[in-house]
Amino acid sequence: MGGSESASTEVERGFCELLEGFVHRLRARRDAILIVLHRGDTAAALRLLHQLEGSSAMYGLDSVSRRAKEISSSVSRYDLRSAVALASSLCDVELVGSA
């Protein structure tokens, strides 16, 4: 049984490293979303937001996934001011948690 505990610990450690990498890259993803929003490129923004929504949910960051969906909704309504404001908060500690 000791071997399975060790393997489980390694899997958990590996997942934590992946999660930390995702959170570290989140700032760059947020910046890319803000750039395309400022350009008015709603198609690119929706594509990036869709990717972020799915990948953040996969990592268990449901609050980030929900925020990406909220931003997408604003973009779809052409409310880019709201979309920019929401996107600016993608890296807030309240959303990302202690990851």
N, C-alpha and C positions, 0 to 999 in steps of 0.2 A: 504494500500500500504506500510505502514511502516514495516509491518511484512515481506514482500517479500524482501525489501531492507536489512533487518537484516539477513535474510536467505542467501541472495546473498553474503553479507559481510562474513558470516560464511563459506560459500563454498569457497570463494576466500582465506580466511585465512587458511582453511584446505588445499587447493591446494598449497599455498605458503609453508606450513610446509612440505608437501610431497616433493615438489621440493627441498627445502633446505636439506632434508634428502637424496634425490637422489644425489645431488651435494656433500654432505658430504661423501657419500659412493663411489663416483666416484674415489677418490684417491686409495681406496682399490681395486676397480675393475681394475684400471690402473696397479697397482702393480701385481695383479694376471696375467694379460695379459703379462706383462714384464717377469714374472717368467717363464711362459710356452714358451714364445718366446726364452728366453735364454736357455731353455732346448731343444729347437728344436721341441717341441710338436705342430706341426702346426694344428692338428685336434682339440686339446683343445683350441688353440688360436682362430681358426675360430669359434668355438662354443661360446666362451666368447664374441667375437666381434659381432657375430650375435645377441646375447642377448642385448649387449650394443647398437647396432644400433637401434633395435626396441624400447627398453625402453627409450632411450634418445629422439627419435622422438615423442614418446607418451607424454613426458613432454614438448615438444616444443623446445628442445635443438637440433635444426636441424644441427648446426655446429658440435656438438659432434657426431651426427649420421653420418654425412658426413665423419668426420675424421675416425670413426670406419670402414666405408665402404672403405676408402682409405687404411687403415691398412690391411683390409681383402684382398684387391687386391694385396698388396705387399706380403702378406703371400702366397697367391695362386700362385704367380710368384716365390716363394721361395727366395724373396729378404728380408731376415730377418733383415739385417742391416737397410734398409729403414723402415721396419715395427717397429723396436725398436725405431728408431728416431721419427717416427710419434706417436707411443704409449706414448713416454715420454712426449709429449705435450698435452695429453688428458685433463689435469687439468688446462691448461693455461687460464688466465682470458679472453682472446680474444674468446675462444671457449665457456666457461661457462657463460660469461657475468656477470650480476649483481645478478644472482639467489641466 
